[in-house]
Amino acid sequence: NALSEPAIRKIFAAKRRPLTDPLIVHVLDVTDALKLWDTTTTSNSSSDTAEEVLRALTATFWPGPLTIVSLALPTVPPIVMAGTGGGAR
């Protein structure tokens, strides 16, 4: 569970992975990914546009090897991303 910090800590411990090495969160589909990604933006484009781009990428390349790195929503524990933003595949 990518939203459970205790579960995430167990993954890091089991893999002997340093806390500075972020995890990739595997999701079933774009709907699940959008529950993790922060699609808001401070640029001239709207969050609808960011979501549209993410949906287009996932529709084209998922399932497959494309890992999309995006800012995470505040509900995602920072330990998952090791302070880098977050990735989902």
C-alpha positions, -999 to +999 in steps of 0.1 A: +000+000+000+018+031-012-002+053+012+009+034+043+041+046+057+046+016+080+042-007+050+066+014+029+092+012+057+089-026+057+096-026+019+127-005+024+139-027+052+132-060+034+150-048+003+178-032+024+171-001+002+184+033+014+157+058+022+172+081-003+163+057-032+127+063-041+102+035-048+082+031-080+045+027-073+029+003-097-008+010-104-035-008-123-045+021-144-046+059-149-075+063-125-054+048-097-024+069-107-044+101-107-052+094-070-014+098-064-004+125-088-007+162-082-019+176-116-022+212-104+003+235-119+015+271-114+023+276-151+000+290-177-015+256-185-044+244-165-046+213-143-071+199-169-044+201-195-019+183-172-044+156-165-051+153-203-014+149-210-011+122-184-041+104-196-028+105-232+006+091-222-009+063-202-034+054-229-006+052-254+021+035-234+004+015-206+006-013-199+043-011-207+076+001-194+068+039-192+074+053-157+058+087-153+074+110-127+050+136-113+046+156-082+026+136-057-005+146-038+000+154-001-017+121+008+014+102-005+039+098+023+071+116+014+092+085+022+078+068-010+095+094-031+126+100-011+119+137-016+120+134-054+084+139-065+072+104-072+070+078-100+042+055-112+043+026-136 
